[in-house]
Amino acid sequence: MSDGRPHGRRRTAAVIGALGVLCAAAVVTVSAVDVAQGRFSGTTDNVGSLFSTAVVDLELGADDTTSMASLLVDARNLTPVDEVVRCVAVRSTGSLEDARILLAGTLAGGSGLDRSIVTRVDLGAGADPECSDFGASETLFTGTLFELAERPEPLVLLSDAPAGATTTVRLSFRLLDDDRAQGLDTEFWLSFEARA
């Protein structure tokens, strides 16, 4: 018996509806797969990295007993014929393999004698603080104490010095023959520095 409705249309509608459900299910399935794939991950570690700093240090003296005291000069009543000479070995004792060893002078007071004391700085070898065994290899500076203190950069005793490198510095001081220097004095400091 027929109810007067076309059966072909119902079947077509049912097929289209079923296809729509299948497509929706396929979209949901593909979306679920994409989300799952997006959660995959992998990691790796860089283990064992270490950072440390180099040690930059200096020692004065060839026998580990010399100190800055060997460079102290207490020269009173100087005349133009007097010369004061001091030697000191300077050794790089840190772990840095390319340190720069420097020497600078600083005026610390006085009435102006620094302009009348000729100073010479030589490099070489030797261990005696009085320079009896010193052998010069290079002259780094000749001028007055004032000029040494006014230098914009310190003197370079050693450049790219490996750990344990040693040089001996000879410091010579001589009063100029100038009447205007009578009765004057000066206080002067020397600074040795190791720099990376």
Protein Blocks (a to p, Z undefined) as FASTA:
>chain_A
ZZhiafklmmmmmmmmmmmmmmmmmmmmmmmmmmmmmmgccddddehiacdddddddded
jklpacfklmpccdehiafkbccddddddddfbfbfbbccddddddfbdjhlmmmcccdd
dddedjbfnlpmgccfbdfbgcdfklmmmpmbdcdfbghiaehiacdddddddddddfkl
goiacdddddddddZZ
